[in-house]
Amino acid sequence: MRHSLIAFTALGFAFIVGDAALAADLPIEPPIYQLPVRARAYSWTGFYFGGNVGGAWGHSTNPTTVSGGYFDAAEALAVNAVGAQVTKSSGYIAGGQAGFNWQAGGFLAGVEADFNYFGLRGSSAVSGIYPSRAPAGFQITTSISTDWLATFRGRFGFVWDNWLFFGTGGVAFASLRGDFAFSDNCGTVGGCPIAASAIEAISLSETRVGYAVGAGIEAGFASQWTIKAEYLFVSFGNITGVGSITTSAIALAASNSFTHDFDLQSHILRLGVNYLFAL
C-alpha cells in the first residue's frame, strides 16, 4: 500500500513537470489591443422646438409738437422744445420657438419662428413754463407699452461638434401702444389771458412690422436637447397721431392741433431650451 501511494505521487509530479515544460515551449501570443470606438459627431440637422425666457430694455423717441391757435409763437416753441422726449422702457419676454437646421460640415443654415409675450413698459413726464404766461405752466406725459412679439428669422453659423455659434436676422411683428397727454394750469394760476385750463390726450395702438437682428451661442447636451443664449435687437419704425386741445376757449381750440410720434427700439437677452429631432 505504501509503495502504491509513492508511485501515484511520483506519477502526478511527473505530469505537473511535463505540463510546465510543454507550456514553456509554446510561443507567447501578444495581447490584442482594440482602438477606441469614436463617438458619432453631433448632428444639428433637423427640426426643433422649445421655449425661451429673458429680459428686454429699450427706448422710444416720442416728440410732441403743437402749432397756432391756443398758443402764440413763443409758447408753441416752448412746448415743442419740452415735448422732445425720449421714453425708456423695460420688461420681460417669454414664449416658444420652432425651426429647422441644415448642417454641412462645419457650417449651418436654418430658419426659426417664435412667438412671445413681450411685456415692455415705460413712461415719462416733462413740464415747462409758458414764456408769456408765467407763472402758468404745462405738463406732457407719455406711456409706451407692448403686449406680444413674433419674429421669423434666418440663422447662419459655425458648428464645432455640439457647439453652435450663430447670427440671425429677419422680420419682426409686435403690438405697440403709445398714450400721450397734455395739460396746463391756466385755470388755477394767474398769468393766462383765459382763466381756463387746457387738456389734450390721445392713444395710438398698432400692430407693426419691423426687423430683428442678433447673435447667439447654442450647445447640445443629453443627445437631442440643446440650450442657447441669444441677443436680439428689434425696431418698428415711427407711429404718428394727431390730437386736439380741449378748453373753454372753443374758437382757439378749433385751430390748434397736437402731433405725437413714437418709434420703439428694444434690446432683448434671453435663454432658451430646444428639443432637436436630428435627421
C-alpha positions in Angstrom: 0.0 0.0 0.0 2.8 2.3 0.9 4.6 1.5 -2.3 1.4 2.3 -4.3 1.0 5.7 -2.7 4.6 6.6 -3.5 4.1 5.5 -7.1 0.9 7.6 -7.6 2.6 10.7 -6.1 5.6 10.3 -8.4 3.3 9.9 -11.4 1.4 13.0 -10.5 4.5 15.0 -10.1 5.8 13.9 -13.4 2.6 15.1 -15.1 2.9 18.5 -13.5 6.5 18.9 -14.5 5.7 17.8 -18.0 2.9 20.3 -18.5 5.1 23.1 -17.2 7.8 22.2 -19.6 5.3 22.0 -22.5 3.9 25.4 -21.6 7.4 26.8 -21.5 8.0 25.6 -25.1 4.8 27.2 -26.5 5.1 30.7 -28.2 3.8 33.6 -26.2 1.0 35.4 -28.1 0.9 39.2 -27.7 -2.2 40.8 -26.2 -4.8 42.1 -28.7 -5.5 45.9 -28.4 -8.6 47.5 -29.9 -8.7 51.1 -31.0 -11.4 53.0 -29.0 -14.6 53.5 -30.9 -15.0 57.1 -31.9 -18.3 58.7 -30.8 -20.6 59.8 -33.6 -20.3 63.5 -34.4 -23.1 65.7 -33.1 -25.7 66.4 -35.8 -27.6 69.7 -35.9 -29.7 68.9 -39.0 -33.4 68.5 -38.2 -36.5 70.1 -36.9 -36.6 71.5 -33.3 -38.9 73.3 -30.9 -38.6 74.8 -27.5 -39.1 77.7 -25.1 -37.4 80.8 -24.0 -37.4 83.5 -21.3 -35.5 86.7 -20.8 -35.4 90.4 -20.3 -35.8 93.4 -22.6 -35.0 97.1 -22.4 -35.3 99.9 -24.9 -36.4 103.4 -25.7 -38.8 105.4 -27.8 -38.2 108.9 -29.3 -41.6 110.5 -28.9 -41.8 114.2 -29.6 -45.0 116.2 -29.1 -45.4 119.3 -31.3 -48.1 122.0 -31.4 -49.0 124.8 -33.7 -51.1 128.0 -33.6 -54.5 128.7 -32.1 -54.3 128.4 -28.3 -50.5 129.1 -28.3 -48.7 132.1 -29.5 -45.4 131.6 -31.4 -43.1 131.7 -28.3 -45.4 129.3 -26.4 -45.5 126.9 -29.2 -41.7 126.9 -29.4 -41.5 126.2 -25.6 -44.0 123.3 -25.8 -42.2 121.8 -28.8 -38.8 122.1 -27.0 -40.0 120.5 -23.8 -42.0 117.9 -25.7 -38.9 116.4 -27.4 -39.0 113.4 -25.1 -37.2 110.0 -25.0 -39.0 107.4 -23.0 -37.1 104.5 -21.6 -38.8 101.1 -21.2 -38.0 97.7 -19.7 -39.8 94.4 -19.1 -39.5 90.7 -19.7 -40.2 88.3 -22.6 -41.3 84.6 -22.6 -42.5 82.3 -25.3 -41.7 79.5 -27.7 -39.8 78.9 -30.9 -39.6 76.3 -33.6 -37.3 75.9 -36.6 -35.2 73.8 -38.9 -31.4 73.4 -39.2 -29.3 72.3 -42.2 -25.7 71.4 -41.3 -23.0 71.0 -44.0 -19.7 70.1 -42.3 -18.8 73.0 -40.0 -21.5 75.3 -41.4 -25.1 75.7 -40.5 -28.1 77.5 -42.1 -31.6 77.4 -40.8 -34.9 79.2 -40.2 -36.7 80.0 -36.9 -40.0 81.4 -35.9 -41.0 82.5 -32.4 -44.0 84.0 -30.6 -43.6 85.7 -27.2 -45.3 87.7 -24.6 -43.5 91.0 -24.7 -44.1 93.0 -21.5 -42.2 96.1 -22.3 -43.4 99.2 -20.3 -42.1 102.8 -20.0 -43.3 106.3 -19.1 -42.0 109.8 -18.9 -43.3 113.2 -17.8 -41.9 116.7 -18.6 -43.0 120.2 -17.7 -42.3 123.8 -18.6 -43.4 127.4 -18.0 -45.2 129.4 -20.7 -42.8 132.3 -21.7 -45.7 134.9 -21.9 -48.0 133.4 -19.2 -45.7 132.9 -16.3 -46.1 131.6 -13.7 -48.5 129.3 -15.5 -47.1 126.2 -17.0 -47.8 122.9 -18.7 -47.0 119.2 -18.5 -46.7 116.4 -21.1 -46.8 112.7 -20.2 -46.1 109.7 -22.3 -46.6 106.0 -21.8 -45.2 103.3 -24.1 -46.1 99.6 -23.9 -46.1 96.3 -25.9 -48.0 93.1 -25.5 -46.5 90.5 -27.8 -43.6 89.9 -30.3 -43.2 87.5 -33.1 -40.2 87.0 -35.4 -39.4 85.0 -38.5 -35.6 84.8 -39.0 -32.8 83.1 -40.8 -29.9 81.6 -38.8 -26.4 81.2 -40.1 -23.4 80.0 -38.1 -20.4 77.7 -37.4 -20.6 74.3 -35.8 -17.9 72.8 -33.6 -19.2 69.3 -32.6 -22.0 70.1 -30.1 -21.5 73.8 -30.1 -23.1 76.3 -32.5 -22.2 80.0 -32.9 -24.8 81.8 -35.0 -26.0 85.2 -36.3 -29.7 85.8 -37.1 -31.9 88.3 -38.8 -35.4 88.7 -40.3 -38.8 90.3 -39.9 -40.5 91.2 -36.6 -44.1 91.9 -35.6 -45.3 93.5 -32.4 -48.3 95.2 -30.9 -47.4 98.7 -29.8 -49.3 101.3 -27.8 -48.5 104.9 -27.0 -50.6 107.1 -24.7 -50.0 110.9 -24.7 -51.4 113.7 -22.5 -51.0 117.4 -22.3 -52.4 119.7 -19.6 -51.7 123.2 -18.2 -52.8 125.1 -15.1 -54.1 128.3 -16.6 -57.4 127.7 -14.7 -55.7 127.8 -11.3 -52.6 130.1 -11.7 -52.6 133.7 -12.8 -50.9 135.0 -15.9 -53.1 133.5 -18.5 -55.4 135.7 -20.6 -58.1 133.0 -20.4 -58.9 131.7 -16.9 -59.4 128.1 -18.0 -57.1 125.1 -18.1 -56.4 123.2 -21.3 -56.0 119.4 -21.8 -55.3 117.1 -24.7 -55.0 113.3 -24.8 -54.6 110.6 -27.5 -53.9 106.9 -27.6 -52.1 105.2 -30.6 -52.2 101.5 -30.9 -50.9 99.4 -33.9 -49.6 96.1 -34.9 -46.3 97.0 -36.6 -43.9 95.2 -38.9 -40.2 95.8 -38.3 -36.9 93.9 -38.2 -34.9 91.8 -35.8 -31.2 91.1 -35.8 -28.9 89.4 -33.3 -26.5 86.6 -32.4 -26.1 83.7 -30.0 -24.5 80.5 -28.9 -26.1 77.1 -28.5 -24.8 73.9 -27.0 -26.1 70.3 -27.4 -26.4 68.0 -24.4 -28.2 64.8 -23.4 -28.4 63.6 -27.0 -31.2 65.7 -28.5 -31.5 68.6 -26.2 -29.8 72.0 -26.7 -29.6 75.2 -24.6 -28.9 78.6 -26.0 -28.2 82.2 -25.1 -29.3 84.8 -27.6 -29.3 88.6 -28.1 -31.9 90.3 -30.4 -32.4 94.0 -31.4 -35.8 94.9 -32.7 -37.1 98.1 -34.3 -40.5 99.1 -35.6 -40.3 102.5 -37.2 -42.4 105.6 -36.5 -46.1 105.9 -35.5 -47.8 109.3 -35.7 -51.1 110.6 -34.3 -52.8 113.9 -34.2 -55.0 115.2 -31.3 -56.9 118.4 -30.5 -56.8 120.6 -27.4 -59.9 120.9 -25.2 -60.5 124.2 -23.4 -63.4 126.6 -22.8 -61.9 128.8 -25.5 -63.6 126.9 -28.3 -62.6 129.2 -31.0 -58.9 128.9 -30.2 -59.0 125.2 -29.7 -60.6 124.6 -33.1 -57.4 125.9 -34.8 -54.9 124.1 -32.7 -53.5 120.6 -33.1 -51.0 118.3 -31.3 -48.8 115.9 -33.2 -47.4 112.9 -31.3 -44.8 110.4 -32.6 -43.1 107.4 -31.2 -40.7 104.7 -32.5 -39.8 101.8 -30.3 -36.5 100.1 -30.3 -35.6 97.3 -27.9 -32.7 95.1 -26.9 -33.5 91.5 -25.8 -31.4 89.0 -23.9 -33.0 85.5 -23.5 -32.2 81.9 -22.6 -33.8 79.0 -24.5 -34.1 75.2 -24.5 -34.8 73.2 -27.7 -35.5 69.6 -28.4 -33.9 68.5 -31.7 -35.3 65.9 -34.0 -31.9 65.1 -35.6 -32.0 63.6 -39.1 
